[in-house]
Amino acid sequence: MDTRLDSAMRASDHDRDTTLARLATGYAEGRLDRGEYDERAARAAAATVLGELASLTADLPALPAPDRATPVTRAERDRRDLRAWLKEWLHWLGGAVILTAVWGTRCLVEGEVATYWPLVPLGIWAAVLVAIAIWPRGDADED
């Protein structure tokens, strides 16, 4: 592409923001003093074409590219899912302890053993956890 055409192209808000970010990084790294930063930032905000923006950062290094997340393998995703599922069972166990304590306290206060009502919410919760484990995931990337 002809750089003369690029430099005459109208600048977008994103282009100005990117230039301001490079200038701010240059100032933070000590490459620009405060006065030079202020002058360049004002010129960047008023720039209308890409050539004006390019001249403001020509003597500064480019910002590093953002880190791209490495793709997660199926085995790693399965390990994460298993850890999350087991953690959910720990939550279930905590809920069982609390509900059983409430049931036991009520039985003590009333002086008789009542029906173990925590079985209903705990059973439903356990059924959901088992369903999560056996339900097909329908992964789009399956071979």
GIBELNOR-V170331 format. One record per residue. N is the residue number from 0. RES is the residue in one letter. SS is DSSP state (h for helix, s for strand, l for the rest). D_LAST is the distance of its C-alpha to the last C-alpha in Angstrom with 1 decimal. Layout:
# GIBELNOR-V170331
<<N RES SS D_LAST> <N RES SS D_LAST>>
This chain:
# GIBELNOR-V170331
<<0 M l 41.0> <1 D l 44.7> <2 T h 45.4> <3 R h 48.7> <4 L h 46.7> <5 D h 44.4> <6 S h 47.4> <7 A h 49.0> <8 M l 46.0> <9 R s 46.6> <10 A l 45.2> <11 S l 43.0> <12 D h 43.4> <13 H h 40.1> <14 D h 41.7> <15 R h 44.8> <16 D h 42.9> <17 T h 41.0> <18 T h 44.4> <19 L h 46.0> <20 A h 43.2> <21 R h 43.8> <22 L h 47.6> <23 A h 47.2> <24 T h 45.2> <25 G h 47.9> <26 Y h 50.6> <27 A h 48.9> <28 E l 48.5> <29 G l 52.2> <30 R l 51.7> <31 L l 53.7> <32 D l 56.7> <33 R h 57.2> <34 G h 59.4> <35 E h 57.1> <36 Y h 54.1> <37 D h 56.0> <38 E h 57.1> <39 R h 53.7> <40 A h 52.0> <41 A h 54.7> <42 R h 54.2> <43 A h 50.4> <44 A h 50.9> <45 A h 53.2> <46 A l 51.3> <47 T l 50.5> <48 V s 48.9> <49 L h 46.3> <50 G h 48.9> <51 E h 50.9> <52 L h 47.9> <53 A h 47.0> <54 S h 50.6> <55 L h 50.6> <56 T h 47.7> <57 A l 48.3> <58 D l 49.8> <59 L l 47.1> <60 P l 43.8> <61 A l 40.6> <62 L l 38.8> <63 P l 35.9> <64 A l 32.5> <65 P l 30.8> <66 D l 28.4> <67 R l 24.8> <68 A l 22.7> <69 T l 20.3> <70 P l 16.7> <71 V l 15.8> <72 T l 13.2> <73 R h 11.1> <74 A h 13.7> <75 E h 16.5> <76 R h 15.5> <77 D h 15.4> <78 R h 18.8> <79 R h 20.2> <80 D h 19.2> <81 L h 20.8> <82 R h 23.9> <83 A h 24.3> <84 W h 24.1> <85 L h 26.6> <86 K h 28.8> <87 E h 28.8> <88 W h 30.1> <89 L h 32.8> <90 H h 33.8> <91 W h 33.9> <92 L h 36.2> <93 G h 38.4> <94 G h 38.7> <95 A h 39.6> <96 V h 42.4> <97 I h 43.8> <98 L h 43.8> <99 T h 45.3> <100 A h 47.9> <101 V h 48.8> <102 W h 49.1> <103 G h 51.1> <104 T h 53.4> <105 R h 54.1> <106 C h 54.9> <107 L h 57.3> <108 V h 59.0> <109 E h 59.4> <110 G l 60.5> <111 E l 58.2> <112 V l 54.7> <113 A l 52.8> <114 T l 49.6> <115 Y l 46.6> <116 W l 45.2> <117 P h 42.5> <118 L h 40.6> <119 V h 39.5> <120 P h 38.0> <121 L h 36.5> <122 G h 35.1> <123 I h 33.4> <124 W h 32.0> <125 A h 30.7> <126 A h 29.2> <127 V h 27.3> <128 L h 26.1> <129 V h 24.9> <130 A h 23.2> <131 I h 21.3> <132 A h 20.2> <133 I h 19.0> <134 W l 17.9> <135 P l 14.3> <136 R l 13.3> <137 G l 11.3> <138 D l 9.4> <139 A l 8.7> <140 D l 6.4> <141 E l 3.8> <142 D l 0.0>>
